């Protein structure tokens, strides 16, 4: 069953240099984690509640693959830059 990791950026990037390092590390070490980007900071329309600054949705074959990617050394190293760049909520959800 598919699983999704959803990144919700809660506000503007407060450290662009750190965000650039985060994005570059994701490009440099994509790995073979079976992830499929479905939405990456595309145009959005908030229908209810406060509007986020940006959203990323990644699809994985299952929750184990999603967690393998999230807890990988590659992503944990990159994540430090994301946390230094902006505030996010990160959610793992199972598909139907």
SVG drawing of the C-alpha trace seen along z (x, -y; Angstrom):
<svg xmlns="http://www.w3.org/2000/svg" viewBox="-12 -35 38 37">
<polyline fill="none" stroke="black" stroke-width="0.4" points="0.0,0.0 1.4,-3.4 2.6,-5.8 3.2,-9.5 5.5,-11.9 4.1,-15.4 6.3,-18.4 4.4,-21.6 6.6,-24.7 5.0,-26.9 6.5,-30.2 9.1,-31.9 12.6,-30.6 14.7,-32.5 18.1,-31.2 18.3,-30.9 21.9,-29.6 20.9,-26.6 17.9,-25.9 20.2,-25.9 22.5,-23.4 19.4,-21.2 18.2,-21.3 21.7,-20.6 22.2,-17.6 18.9,-16.1 20.0,-16.5 23.5,-15.1 22.4,-12.1 19.0,-11.0 19.8,-7.3 17.6,-4.4 14.8,-5.0 11.8,-4.3 10.4,-7.8 8.3,-9.6 7.8,-13.4 4.1,-14.2 4.1,-17.9 7.1,-20.1 6.2,-23.7 3.7,-24.0 1.0,-26.6 -1.6,-26.1 -4.9,-27.5 -5.8,-27.3 -9.4,-26.2 -9.5,-26.2 -7.3,-27.2 -4.1,-29.1 -2.1,-28.9 1.3,-27.2 4.3,-28.7 4.9,-25.6 4.1,-21.9 6.1,-18.8 4.4,-15.4 6.5,-12.3 5.1,-8.9 6.7,-5.6 5.6,-2.0 4.9,-1.5 5.6,-3.0 8.7,-0.9 10.3,-2.4 9.2,-5.9 10.8,-5.4 13.9,-3.9 14.4,-7.1 13.5,-9.5 15.8,-7.8 18.6,-7.2 22.0,-8.8 21.7,-10.7 18.4,-12.4 19.2,-12.9 22.3,-14.8 20.3,-16.9 17.5,-17.5 19.8,-19.5 20.0,-22.2 16.2,-22.1 15.7,-22.7 18.2,-25.6 16.4,-27.1 12.7,-27.1 10.0,-25.7 8.2,-22.6 5.7,-20.0 6.5,-16.5 3.7,-13.9 3.8,-10.2 0.4,-9.0 -0.7,-5.6 -2.6,-5.6 -5.8,-3.6"/>
</svg>
